[in-house]
Amino acid sequence: MNRDLARAIGDVFDVVVDNWMLFTVLAAAGYLLGPSLLVYLERTNRLPRGLTWMYSVVFVPLIVLFMVTVASSPGYCNDPLPHAAFRLFYLLVLPLLPLYLHYFRSETLQHPVQYGLVLTLLSLGVYSLTVANEVFHFAYQSVQGHGVIYSGARAWECAYLNPESERHARSVVGTFTLVFLAVHVLVMVLVRRRRTSFSEPTERADSVEPQVEG
């Protein structure tokens, strides 16, 4: 059983490696259009349950895995972008806004758990590329006295990187990431409970038939 599972995972990995450009395009399209598509299909009452599960359980984790891998390479000097370039990734929050607004404002949701999973995981990916990168540099600078110095020869080469300061910075990033996840999940749960508590009195009032005086 374990060998069959390992062989199946290996086959999937080989397919992804052999067709990495195709999967990159599909992942980008799924991230940019997926949340808005979910909102549109639900509001038009045409959202299949299978599509929601496929997107939230299969597609989203693969996207987040790719984003986290880009954000945290084994050695910081191997990262493809310098610190300032990572700030462009803040724009990645824009495709998530339609689903956030739908989650926060709608009184009823067809798939609140799946939407919460999608928003939490994708937000984690954006966080890893943006805020976590800021935290890394701030924590590194607080110990080392200066930020990461890039060599200037190539964007992914940097000089004078202190390994101990780097490990400290990554530890701080890990703590902040756990706090982010806990706060995000708590806010998502509280928002839906609050919306549900508001909608229940209205439903009960609508269910009471008015009495006609004789």
N, C-alpha and C positions, 0 to 999 in steps of 0.2 A: 504494500500500500504506500509506504513512504517513498519507495523507489519510483513507483508510478507517478506520484505527486511531484517528486523532484524532476522526473523526466518531462512531465507536462509543463512545469514552470520553466525548465530549460528551453523547451520548444517555443514557448511564448516569448521568452527573452531573445531567442535567435531570430524569430520573426520581426520583433521590434528593431533589433540591430540591423537586420537586412533591409528594413523599410523605415529607417529612422526619419527620413524627410517626410514621408506620408504621415507617420504617427505624430510628428511635430506639428504639421498643419492641422491634423484632426484635433490635437490637444488644444492648440491655439483657438480654433473655431469653437470647440466645446466650452472653453473658458469665456471667450468674448460673447458668445451668443446663447450659451446654455441657460444661465439664470433668467435672462429676459424671455427666452422661449418658454420656460416653465411657467412664468407669470402669465404670459399671453395665453397659453393653452388652458391654464386653470380658469382664467377669467372668462374664456369662451366655452367652458365646459367640454373641452376636448382633450384633456390630459389623461393618457393611459397610465394606470398604476405601474405597469411594467417599465415604462420609460423612466418614471421617477426613480424606481429602484435601480435600474441600470445606470442611470447617471450618478446617483448618490453613492452607490456601493462599489461600482466598478470604475467609472470614468473619473470621478473626482479624486479618489485616492491616487490614481496614476498621475494626474496633473499636479497634485500637491507634492508627491514624491519627487517629481522633476524639479519643481520650484525650490524645495528644501535642499536638493542636491546642488543646485546652482548657488544657493545662498551659503552653504557650509561645505566647502570642499575640504579634503583632508589637510591640506596645507594652505594657509591664507595666501601665500605668494603664488599659488596656482589658480587663484580666482581669476575669471576672465575680465573683470571690470574693476577699476579703482573705486574708492569710496564715493566720490562725487557722482559717478555714473550710476550707482545704485539708486540714487534719488529719483531717477526717471521711473522706477518701478512703482512709485506712489500712484501713478496714473492707473495701475491695475485695479485699484479699488472701484473705479467707475463702472465696470460691467456688473459689479455686485449690488449696486445701489437699487436697481428695480426690485430685486428679490428682498433686499432689506426693507424697503418701503412696504412691499406687499406683506412681509412677515409681521412688521410692527403695526400696520394700520388695518389689516383685514380682521373682521370679527370671526370669520370661520375660514379654516384652511383644510384642504383635502389631505395634505401630507405634512403636518407640522414637524414631525420627527425627522423626516428626510430633509426638509428645508433647513432645519436647524443643523443637521449634519453637514449639508452642502455649505452653508454659510460659515460654519465653524472651521471646516477643513480648508476651504478656499481662503478665508481670512487668515488662517495660519500660514498659508503659503505666501500671501502678500506681506504679512508681518515679518516672515523670515527674510524676505528680500529687502525690506525697508527699515522698520523700526529696530529689528534685531541687529541689523548692520550698523545702525546708529549707536545702539547700546554697546556693541563690540568695540567700536572706535573710542567711545567715551570711557569705557572701562579700561581699555588698553592705555589710553592717554593718562588716566588718573594714576596709574602705577608707574608708567614709563616716563612720564613728563612731557611726552610729545606723541603725536599721532603716528600712524603707519606711514613710512617714507617710501615712496615709489621711486624706482631707479630712473624712470623716464625713458629708458631704452625701449621697453615694451610694457604694455599696460598691465600685464599680469606678473611683472617682476617687481619686487620691492626689496629694499635694503634695510639693514639694521633692525630686523624684526626679532624681538626678544621672545624666545620660546616660553619662558615662565609667565611673562606678561600676557602672551597669547592664550595660554591655558587658563589663566585667571579670567581673562575677558570672555572666553567661551563658557566658563562656569557661570559667570554673571548672566550671559545671554540665556543659558539654560534655565536659570531661576526666573528671569523675566518672562520667558516663554511659557513656563508652567503657570505663572500668575495670569498671563494674558488668556490662556485657555480656560482657567477656572473662572475668571471674571466674565469672559465672553459667554460661556455656557450658562452661568448664573443669570446674566442679563437676558439671554434668550428665553430661559424658563420663566423668569418673572414677568416678562412682557406678555408671553402667551397666557399665563395664569391671570394676569390683570385684564387682558382682553376677554378671556372667557368669563370672568366674574362680572364684567360689564354687560356682556351679551345675555347672560342667564336671566336677570330680572326683566329684560325687555321681552325675551321669549315667553316668560311666565305671564307677563301682562298681556301679550298678544293672544295667549291661549285662553284667557278668561273672557267668556262671552258677556256682553253688556246685558243687564236686566231691564226689561221693558215694563214700565208701570202700567197697571190696568186701569 
